[in-house]
């Protein structure tokens, strides 16, 4: 952790972060959808990078939310309500205040792409940072790998030129199966212009260009072009 950033986290908070890190690693130990602890650690790292330039943000809330953002996600857990209840109890056991717990849940329950399709949720600065970090890990080389990994996990086909990308998405039809390549057009290519912080916008540029080049090359090779 950056020295200036570490100064914004006291010893008690650091102990809580270590405990939460272990909790999340256990909860996601058997994930094979691209939402495993490796993804979480990357999101935490990206959130810390953004935090350096966001001095008004509560670093403790950002880091905890970055660690916890997938442990109640329906893509990951079988029973969302149970996962929410377990997480609330766990955070209370760590002596977090009700305000802190509410801040965390406001972030992790409202930051996802799907939750913002019908109407954009108003996130706190801390929520915007975590959302940006999560979206950065959805694009670039890692984003490409995760997209195909998740598509295979859900038994989605890679590509079918006869199936056009959807232009009108909502919370319900977003969950319906589609091709892996269409996911780039329906979501990943759009993320660069949906980021909140200047740091994330800068980091997204190269990742976005890399995805464009990849999909262009993929489609050429799919058509059998040299």
N, C-alpha and C positions, 0 to 999 in steps of 0.2 A: 504494500500500500504506500502511496506517495506520502512523504513526510508531512507536508502541509495538511493533507487529508487525514492522516492518522491523528493529528492534533485536534481534530474535530470529533474524535471518538474517545470517550473516557474508558478507563479500565473495566468498569462494570458493564458498559455497553459492549466492549470487545468480548467479554466472557459470554454474553448473550449471543453475539454473532457466531462464535465458535460452536455453541450448543445448537443453534439453528442450522448451521452448516451440516452438522452431524445428523440432525433430524431429517433434513431434506435428502441427504445422501441415502439414508435408510428408506425413505418413502419412495424414492425414484430408482432404487437399486435394480429393479427388474423392468425398467422402461426400455422399449425397443422401437419407439416412435420418433426419436430425435429430441425428446424432452427429458433427457437423462441429466445426471449431475454434471457432465462435461458441458452441456448447454448452459446449465445454471451458472457454473463458474465463469464461463465466457461472458454471460450477461452481467454478472457482478463486476467483472473486470472492466467491461465497457461502461457500466454505470459509474464506476470510480473515475474513469477517464473523463467522463462528462462532468462529474461533481467538482473536479478541480477548477473548472471555469464557472461553476454555479455556487458561489459562496453563500448565498441566502438559503440554500436548501439544507434540510436536516439530513446529514449524511447517515445517521443511524437508521432512520426510517427508510431511506433509499436502499441501503445495503440489505436490510432485513427483507424488504419487499422484493428486491431482486432475487434473493435466495428463495423466497416463498411463492413466487408468482405462478408456478405451475402445479403446486401440490393440491390445489382444489379445482384444477382444470378438467373438464369433462373428457378431454382427449386422453387424459392420463389416469383418472380415477374412475372406479365403477359406480360409486355412490357419492355425488357431489355434496349432498346435505350432510352425510356422515363425515366427509373430509373437512367440511367447514366447521362442524361441531368439534371435531378432534383438534383442529388447528386453534380454534378459540381457546379451548381448555389448555392446550399446550402453551400458548402465549401468556395466559393468566398464570400458569405455573412458573413462568420466568419472571414474574412480577412486573410485567409491562403494565402501564396505566391503560385505563379504558380508552383514553384519547389516542394513545399510540396504537392500540389494537384497531380502533376505528379507522385511523389513518391508513394502516396497512391493508385492511380489507377494502377500503374505498379504492385503493390502487389496484390490488390484484383481482378484484371483481369487475373492474371497469376498463382495464387497459387493453384488452385483446382486440384484434382486428374485427372479429365477428361481432363483438358487443358494440362496435362503433359503426356498423354498417347502416343501420336505420337512422341513427342520430349520433352525433359526436358527443361523447361524454366529456364533461369538464373535469379535468384532472388537476390536482395540485401540482406545484413545481416538482415535488418529489415523484409524483406519478408520471409526469411528462418525461422525467429522466429515465425511469425504469422502462417505460414504454419505448422510448428511443433505443435504449440498450437492447431490448428484446427484438425490436425490429431490425436493428443492425445485424443481429445474429441470424436473421432470416434472409439476408441478402449476401451477395458476394460468393466466394468459393464455398464457404461453409454453408451458406443458404442453399446453394445448388445441391450439395451433398445431402443436406437434411431434407430437401424437397423430394428427392428420389427415394431416400430412405423411408420417409413417411408414406410416400405413395405406394411403395412396395409393401410396407406394413399393413396398409389398408386395401391391398390387392387392386389398386388403380392401374390402368394401362399407362404406358409412357406417353404415347402420342397417337392421335388419329386426326389427320388433317380435315376429315369430314365433320368433326365435332368442333364447332366454333367456341371460343371463350365467351363466357356469359358476361353481359354488360350491366345487368340489373341483379345485384346480389342483396340478400337480406339474411337475417340470422338463421332462417330455416333452410333455404336452398343452398346456402354456403356449405352446409354439412353434407350435401348430397355428393356422391362420387363424381369425379371428373378426371380428365387426363392430367398427368404430371406437368406436361408442357403448358397446358392451359392455366395452371396455377400461377405461372410466371406473369401471364397477361392479366389475370383476374386479381392478383394481389401484389406479387413481388416487385414488378416494374412500377407499381404505384407508390411504394413505401417511401422512396426518396423524397417525394413532395409532401409527405404527411408527417415528417419529423418535426419535433418541437424546438429543439435547442440548436444553436449555431454550431456547437461542437459536433453533434450527430450529423447535421447536414453536411459538414465538411468531410467527415469520415465516410459518409454514404457514397460520395461521388465515384471513387474508384471501384467500390463494390458493385455499384449499379452498372457501370460500364462493362465490368467483367461479365456480369450476367447477360447483358445485351449481346456481347460477342459470343458467349457460349451458346445461347439459344439460336442465334443466327447460324452458327456452325453446325449445331445439332440438326436444324431443319434442312440445311443443305445436304448433309450426309444422309438424312432420312430419305431424301428424294433421290439418293444414289449419285449425287454430283461429286465430281473429283475434288 
